[in-house]
Amino acid sequence: MPIVDKSKLKRPEILENFEFRQNINNQVVEAFFNNVVYTMDDYKPIWKKVGELNERWLNGENVTNMLSLKEKLLLTEHLRFYMEYRADYMEKLSPIPKDAVRKPVRPIMYLANGFSTLDLVLNELEDLRNLFQKFFINSHQ
């Protein structure tokens, strides 16, 4: 699923930034499969399916609920791993000052409802996807 045509990146700093981010993405994928029970063989067909669904969605097709729960969980786990890995990587490049105070935050909605965390996360992801889809479609018509 190509996202960018490198030949169209004329400014060297943009190409450099793109390659820097691609390098991080490659590191994340490698680290992810070294730390989880999934294998690349589990991931490749799902990523191919996501690429096909993206194409269909960009062509105006409704692709809601086209992934199984197992596929959604693998992608969610990968995204969470990516976010944590990237945060750690960026913190190494620009360390947080020693006098900074970190406090864990847990949104009240996780504490105040009767849903399991998994159900809540999947519902929130679906809501965000719908919101993005409405914005994207409305802004490009």
N, CA and C of each residue as an Amber inpcrd file, in Angstrom:
protein
   423
   0.8450000  -1.1700000   0.0000000   0.0000000   0.0000000   0.0000000
   0.8940000   1.2390000   0.0000000   1.3230000   1.7110000  -1.1570000
   2.1790000   2.8960000  -1.1900000   1.4160000   4.1310000  -0.7250000
   2.0640000   4.9040000   0.1130000   1.4250000   6.0930000   0.6430000
   2.0370000   7.3470000   0.0420000   3.3110000   7.2760000  -0.2940000
   3.9740000   8.4580000  -0.8280000   4.8690000   8.0480000  -1.9970000
   4.9210000   8.9090000  -2.9700000   5.8110000   8.7210000  -4.0970000
   7.0550000   9.5610000  -3.8190000   8.1470000   8.8870000  -3.4510000
   9.3720000   9.6030000  -3.0660000   9.8970000  10.5070000  -4.1700000
   9.6370000  10.1650000  -5.4230000  10.1440000  10.9830000  -6.5240000
   9.5040000  12.3750000  -6.5340000   8.3660000  12.5120000  -5.8680000
   7.6900000  13.8130000  -5.8240000   8.1450000  14.6760000  -4.6430000
   8.9860000  14.1110000  -3.7810000   9.5070000  14.8810000  -2.6490000
  10.7380000  15.6400000  -3.1080000  10.5630000  16.9090000  -3.3850000
  11.6330000  17.7130000  -3.9840000  12.5800000  18.3030000  -2.9370000
  12.0440000  18.6230000  -1.7630000  12.8880000  19.2620000  -0.7440000
  13.6350000  18.1960000   0.0580000  14.9480000  18.3300000   0.1800000
  15.7460000  17.2970000   0.8530000  15.3640000  17.0920000   2.3180000
  14.9670000  18.1560000   3.0190000  14.6150000  17.9950000   4.4380000
  13.3360000  17.1770000   4.6170000  12.4320000  17.2650000   3.6470000
  11.2020000  16.4640000   3.7120000  11.5280000  15.0020000   3.4480000
  12.3550000  14.7480000   2.4620000  12.7720000  13.3820000   2.1700000
  13.5370000  12.7900000   3.3620000  14.3880000  13.5960000   3.9600000
  15.1510000  13.1500000   5.1250000  14.2050000  12.8010000   6.2840000
  13.2000000  13.6470000   6.5160000  12.2200000  13.3830000   7.5710000
  11.4350000  12.1090000   7.2670000  11.0370000  11.9510000   6.0190000
  10.2970000  10.7550000   5.6160000  11.1270000   9.5030000   5.8730000
  12.3910000   9.5260000   5.4760000  13.2650000   8.3630000   5.6600000
  13.5180000   8.0950000   7.1400000  13.6420000   9.1540000   7.9480000
  13.7930000   9.0020000   9.3930000  12.5830000   8.2840000   9.9770000
  11.3800000   8.7230000   9.5940000  10.1550000   8.0830000  10.0860000
  10.0190000   6.6500000   9.5840000  10.4030000   6.4140000   8.3440000
  10.3400000   5.0560000   7.7950000  11.2960000   4.1370000   8.5460000
  12.4510000   4.6510000   8.9030000  13.4200000   3.8800000   9.6750000
  12.8350000   3.4860000  11.0330000  12.1740000   4.4330000  11.6820000
  11.5220000   4.1280000  12.9660000  10.4410000   3.0720000  12.7640000
   9.6350000   3.2260000  11.7240000   8.5800000   2.2430000  11.4590000
   9.1680000   0.8470000  11.2690000  10.2550000   0.7460000  10.5410000
  10.8920000  -0.5530000  10.3360000  11.4060000  -1.1370000  11.6450000
  11.9780000  -0.2860000  12.4930000  12.4440000  -0.7400000  13.8020000
  11.2770000  -1.2310000  14.6530000  10.1640000  -0.5180000  14.5890000
   8.9910000  -0.8970000  15.3760000   8.4750000  -2.2620000  14.9500000
   8.3550000  -2.4790000  13.6510000   7.8450000  -3.7680000  13.1630000
   8.7530000  -4.9000000  13.6310000  10.0530000  -4.7050000  13.4970000
  10.9940000  -5.7360000  13.9270000  10.8910000  -5.9830000  15.4310000
  10.8670000  -4.9150000  16.2150000  10.7590000  -5.0550000  17.6710000
   9.4290000  -5.6770000  18.0780000   8.3600000  -5.3110000  17.3800000
   7.0320000  -5.8380000  17.6910000   7.0220000  -7.3580000  17.5680000
   7.5370000  -7.8640000  16.4720000   7.4990000  -9.3120000  16.2720000
   8.5180000 -10.0540000  17.1270000   9.4760000  -9.3420000  17.7140000
  10.3830000  -9.9610000  18.6810000   9.7650000 -10.0270000  20.0690000
   8.6530000  -9.3040000  20.2890000   8.0720000  -9.2000000  21.6200000
   6.6580000  -9.7610000  21.7580000   6.0850000 -10.2590000  20.6980000
   4.7080000 -10.7580000  20.7770000   4.6360000 -12.1760000  20.2270000
   3.4810000 -12.8060000  20.4370000   3.2950000 -14.1860000  19.9760000
   2.9430000 -14.2410000  18.4970000   2.5960000 -13.1020000  17.9060000
   2.2630000 -13.0780000  16.4830000   3.5250000 -13.2090000  15.6470000
   3.3370000 -13.6240000  14.4160000   4.4540000 -13.6860000  13.4770000
   4.1240000 -12.7870000  12.2880000   5.1090000 -12.5540000  11.4660000
   4.8840000 -11.7470000  10.2670000   3.8580000 -12.4270000   9.3670000
   3.8020000 -13.7620000   9.4200000   2.8090000 -14.4910000   8.6190000
   1.3820000 -14.1920000   9.0710000   1.1900000 -13.8700000  10.3510000
  -0.1310000 -13.4650000  10.8480000  -0.4600000 -12.0560000  10.3670000
   0.5640000 -11.2380000  10.2830000   0.3920000  -9.8040000  10.0450000
   0.2280000  -9.4480000   8.5730000   1.0080000 -10.0700000   7.7060000
   1.0030000  -9.7040000   6.2790000  -0.3840000  -9.7580000   5.6390000
  -1.1540000 -10.8500000   5.8260000  -2.4730000 -10.8610000   5.1740000
  -3.4170000  -9.7930000   5.7190000  -3.2720000  -9.4860000   7.0020000
  -4.1320000  -8.4510000   7.5920000  -3.7570000  -7.0920000   7.0140000
  -2.4490000  -6.8180000   6.9220000  -2.0080000  -5.5250000   6.3910000
  -2.4120000  -5.3810000   4.9330000  -2.3470000  -6.4830000   4.1780000
  -2.7930000  -6.4520000   2.7860000  -4.2890000  -6.1410000   2.7280000
  -5.0480000  -6.7600000   3.6180000  -6.5000000  -6.5240000   3.6730000
  -6.7860000  -5.0640000   4.0290000  -6.0230000  -4.5170000   4.9720000
  -6.2000000  -3.1130000   5.3560000  -5.9260000  -2.2070000   4.1620000
  -4.8830000  -2.5090000   3.3980000  -4.5830000  -1.7230000   2.1990000
  -5.7190000  -1.7570000   1.1980000  -6.2830000  -2.9450000   0.9850000
  -7.4070000  -3.0750000   0.0590000  -8.6360000  -2.3240000   0.5740000
  -8.8810000  -2.4150000   1.8930000 -10.0240000  -1.7000000   2.4740000
  -9.8250000  -0.1850000   2.3790000  -8.5890000   0.2810000   2.5500000
  -8.3060000   1.7110000   2.4050000  -8.6280000   2.1830000   0.9940000
  -8.2190000   1.4040000   0.0180000  -8.5240000   1.7460000  -1.3780000
 -10.0280000   1.8190000  -1.6030000 -10.7460000   0.8220000  -1.1040000
 -12.1950000   0.7940000  -1.2760000 -12.8470000   1.9760000  -0.5690000
 -12.3380000   2.3020000   0.6300000 -12.9020000   3.4250000   1.3870000
 -12.6450000   4.7460000   0.6500000 -11.4330000   4.9060000   0.0950000
 -11.1160000   6.1250000  -0.6490000 -11.9720000   6.2640000  -1.9000000
 -12.5010000   5.1510000  -2.3930000 -13.3950000   5.1770000  -3.5470000
 -14.8570000   5.3010000  -3.1380000 -15.0960000   5.6030000  -1.8570000
 -16.4490000   5.8790000  -1.3890000 -17.2380000   4.6850000  -0.9000000
 -16.6180000   3.5330000  -0.8170000 -17.3300000   2.3390000  -0.3680000
 -17.3550000   2.2780000   1.1590000 -18.4380000   1.7810000   1.7190000
 -18.5480000   1.5980000   3.1630000 -17.8210000   0.3100000   3.5420000
 -16.7850000   0.4220000   4.3330000 -15.9920000  -0.7510000   4.7090000
 -16.0810000  -1.0320000   6.2120000 -17.1580000  -0.5930000   6.8240000
 -17.3550000  -0.8070000   8.2510000 -17.4280000  -2.2960000   8.5570000
 -16.7810000  -2.6840000   9.6460000 -16.8110000  -4.0570000  10.1710000
 -16.3210000  -5.1050000   9.1700000 -15.3100000  -4.7820000   8.4070000
 -14.7490000  -5.7360000   7.4470000 -13.5930000  -6.5450000   8.0470000
 -13.1320000  -6.1490000   9.2390000 -12.0620000  -6.8860000   9.9120000
 -12.6520000  -7.6940000  11.0580000 -12.0980000  -8.8610000  11.2960000
 -12.5550000  -9.6870000  12.4130000 -12.0260000  -9.1050000  13.7200000
 -12.5510000  -9.5850000  14.8230000 -12.0910000  -9.1180000  16.1310000
 -10.6120000  -9.4490000  16.3110000 -10.1950000 -10.6330000  15.8780000
  -8.7830000 -11.0260000  15.9950000  -7.8970000 -10.0660000  15.2040000
  -8.3250000  -9.6960000  14.0050000  -7.5410000  -8.7770000  13.1800000
  -7.4770000  -7.3940000  13.8250000  -8.6080000  -6.9300000  14.3590000
  -8.6340000  -5.6240000  15.0310000  -7.7160000  -5.6270000  16.2450000
  -7.7230000  -6.7230000  16.9910000  -6.8790000  -6.8010000  18.1850000
  -5.3990000  -6.7890000  17.8270000  -5.0200000  -7.5030000  16.7710000
  -3.6200000  -7.5070000  16.3540000  -3.2000000  -6.1040000  15.9250000
  -4.0250000  -5.4410000  15.1350000  -3.6910000  -4.0860000  14.6820000
  -3.6600000  -3.1020000  15.8520000  -4.5780000  -3.2750000  16.8050000
  -4.6010000  -2.4120000  17.9810000  -3.3520000  -2.6210000  18.8230000
  -2.9670000  -3.8780000  19.0040000  -1.7570000  -4.1710000  19.7690000
  -0.5250000  -3.5880000  19.0750000  -0.4970000  -3.6940000  17.7480000
   0.6310000  -3.1270000  16.9960000   0.6700000  -1.6050000  17.1380000
  -0.4840000  -0.9560000  17.0340000  -0.5340000   0.5030000  17.1710000
  -0.0760000   0.9360000  18.5610000  -0.5460000   0.2310000  19.5800000
  -0.1380000   0.5850000  20.9480000   1.3700000   0.3980000  21.0970000
   1.9010000  -0.7090000  20.6040000   3.3370000  -0.9590000  20.6690000
   4.0930000   0.1450000  19.9360000   3.5960000   0.5250000  18.7490000
   4.2200000   1.5880000  17.9610000   4.2780000   2.8990000  18.7510000
   3.1600000   3.2490000  19.3660000   3.0980000   4.5210000  20.1040000
   4.0850000   4.5150000  21.2750000   4.1520000   3.4180000  22.0070000
   5.0690000   3.3410000  23.1440000   6.5250000   3.3170000  22.6830000
   6.8050000   2.5540000  21.6320000   8.1680000   2.4650000  21.1060000
   8.6290000   3.8300000  20.6170000   7.7640000   4.4790000  19.8640000
   8.1110000   5.8000000  19.3220000   8.3300000   6.8170000  20.4410000
   7.4770000   6.7910000  21.4610000   7.6350000   7.7120000  22.5880000
   8.9750000   7.4760000  23.2840000   9.3310000   6.2110000  23.5030000
  10.6210000   5.9010000  24.1250000  11.7790000   6.3650000  23.2480000
  11.6490000   6.1390000  21.9450000  12.6910000   6.5350000  20.9970000
  12.8860000   8.0490000  20.9950000  11.7710000   8.7710000  20.9370000
  11.8520000  10.2320000  20.9140000  12.3720000  10.7770000  22.2440000
  12.0370000  10.0930000  23.3270000  12.5240000  10.5380000  24.6390000
  14.0400000  10.3700000  24.7240000  14.5650000   9.3390000  24.0720000
  16.0240000   9.1660000  24.0500000  16.6790000  10.2890000  23.2580000
  16.0320000  10.7290000  22.1860000  16.5860000  11.8240000  21.3830000
  16.4960000  13.1650000  22.1080000  15.3870000  13.3790000  22.8130000
  15.1620000  14.6220000  23.5610000  14.6730000  14.2530000  24.9600000
  15.6020000  13.9510000  25.8560000  15.2060000  13.4880000  27.1850000
  14.3670000  14.5200000  27.9440000  13.4820000  13.9960000  28.7590000
  12.6530000  14.8530000  29.6140000  13.5320000  15.3510000  30.7570000
  13.4250000  16.6320000  31.1260000  14.2440000  17.1670000  32.2230000
  14.0610000  16.3610000  33.5060000  15.1280000  16.2430000  34.2730000
  15.1100000  15.4520000  35.5180000  14.0830000  15.9700000  36.5200000
  13.8200000  17.2850000  36.5160000  12.8910000  17.8450000  37.4980000
  11.4250000  17.7600000  37.0600000  11.1690000  17.2190000  35.8760000
   9.7790000  17.0740000  35.4110000   9.0860000  15.9830000  36.2150000
   7.8160000  16.2020000  36.5120000   7.0410000  15.2470000  37.2900000
   6.0400000  14.5560000  36.3590000   6.0970000  13.2290000  36.3650000
   5.1520000  12.4420000  35.5660000   4.1280000  11.8180000  36.4890000
   2.8870000  11.9520000  36.1050000   1.8160000  11.3380000  36.8790000
   0.9520000  10.5260000  35.9190000   0.7090000   9.2660000  36.2540000
  -0.1710000   8.4900000  35.3820000  -1.5930000   9.0430000  35.4190000
  -2.2200000   9.0700000  34.2610000  -3.5750000   9.5970000  34.1500000
  -4.4690000   8.4950000  33.6090000  -5.6010000   8.3110000  34.2490000
  -6.5660000   7.3410000  33.7590000  -7.8860000   8.0780000  33.5980000
  -8.3640000   8.2130000  32.3650000  -9.6050000   8.9580000  32.1450000
 -10.7510000   8.3920000  32.9700000 -11.5680000   9.2830000  33.4800000
 -12.6720000   8.8970000  34.3570000 -13.6490000   7.9610000  33.6560000
 -13.7730000   8.0680000  32.3370000 -14.7490000   7.2200000  31.6460000
 -14.4040000   5.7430000  31.7860000 -13.1160000   5.4080000  31.9830000
 -12.7590000   4.0090000  32.1900000 -13.2190000   3.5260000  33.5610000
 -13.2960000   4.4170000  34.4990000 -13.6590000   4.0320000  35.8500000
 -15.1650000   4.0600000  36.0860000 -15.9010000   4.8200000  35.2930000
 -17.3010000   5.0790000  35.5850000 -18.2920000   4.2460000  34.7790000
 -17.8140000   3.3830000  33.9050000 -18.7750000   2.6250000  33.1140000
 -18.6920000   1.1440000  33.4350000 -19.6460000   0.3810000  32.9150000
 -19.6870000  -1.0480000  33.1680000 -19.0410000  -1.8690000  32.0700000
 -18.4410000  -1.2220000  31.0610000 -17.8280000  -1.9580000  29.9570000
 -16.4420000  -2.4460000  30.3490000 -16.0400000  -3.5280000  29.7290000
 -14.6540000  -3.9510000  29.8960000 -13.7780000  -2.9710000  29.1110000
 -12.5220000  -2.9080000  29.4630000 -11.6050000  -1.9980000  28.7840000
 -11.5120000  -2.3250000  27.2960000 -11.4870000  -3.6090000  26.9490000
 -11.3970000  -4.0010000  25.5460000 -12.5960000  -3.4960000  24.7580000
 -13.7950000  -3.6910000  25.2860000 -14.9970000  -3.1960000  24.6080000
 -14.9340000  -1.6840000  24.4350000 -14.5130000  -1.0000000  25.4780000
 -14.4460000   0.4530000  25.4300000 -13.4470000   0.9290000  24.3850000
 -12.2760000   0.3230000  24.3550000 -11.2540000   0.7190000  23.3840000
 -11.7520000   0.4810000  21.9670000 -12.3400000  -0.6800000  21.7120000
 -12.8390000  -0.9780000  20.3630000 -13.9520000  -0.0130000  19.9730000
 -14.8410000   0.3250000  20.9190000 -15.9000000   1.3020000  20.6340000
 -15.3240000   2.6780000  20.3420000 -14.3180000   3.0850000  21.1090000
 -13.6940000   4.3900000  20.8840000 -12.9960000   4.4310000  19.5250000
 -12.3270000   3.3400000  19.1570000 -11.6770000   3.2910000  17.8470000
 -12.7040000   3.4000000  16.7280000 -13.8260000   2.7210000  16.8930000
 -14.8880000   2.7860000  15.8870000 -15.4420000   4.2100000  15.7920000
 -15.6460000   4.8660000  16.9510000 -16.1440000   6.2440000  16.9520000
 -15.1570000   7.1900000  16.2680000 -13.8640000   7.0190000  16.5590000
 -12.8520000   7.8640000  15.9290000 -12.8040000   7.6440000  14.4220000
 -12.9090000   6.3880000  14.0040000 -12.9080000   6.0820000  12.5720000
 -14.1060000   6.7320000  11.8960000 -15.2900000   6.6400000  12.5310000
 -16.4890000   7.2550000  11.9610000 -16.3510000   8.7720000  11.8850000
 -15.8010000   9.3700000  12.9330000 -15.5990000  10.8150000  12.9490000
 -14.6390000  11.2370000  11.8400000 -13.5370000  10.5110000  11.6960000
 -12.5750000  10.8220000  10.6400000 -13.2220000  10.6610000   9.2680000
 -13.9840000   9.5870000   9.1220000 -14.6260000   9.3360000   7.8340000
 -15.5910000  10.4710000   7.4810000 -16.3820000  10.9200000   8.4430000
 -17.3230000  12.0240000   8.1900000 -16.5620000  13.2950000   7.8060000
 -15.4850000  13.5830000   8.5510000 -14.7080000  14.7780000   8.2630000
 -14.0770000  14.6720000   6.8800000 -13.4490000  13.5270000   6.5950000
 -12.7480000  13.3550000   5.3340000 -13.7120000  13.4530000   4.1520000
 -14.8200000  12.7620000   4.2540000 -15.7880000  12.7620000   3.1480000
 -16.4120000  14.1570000   2.9800000 -16.7790000  14.8010000   4.0980000
 -17.3940000  16.1240000   4.0200000 -16.4320000  17.1850000   3.4890000
 -15.1510000  17.0470000   3.8110000 -14.2000000  18.0680000   3.3900000
 -13.6850000  17.8420000   1.9690000 -14.0060000  16.7050000   1.3620000
 -13.5190000  16.4070000   0.0190000 -14.6380000  16.2000000  -0.9970000
 -15.7910000  16.7540000  -0.7190000 -16.9070000  16.6470000  -1.6640000
 -17.1130000  17.9400000  -2.4090000
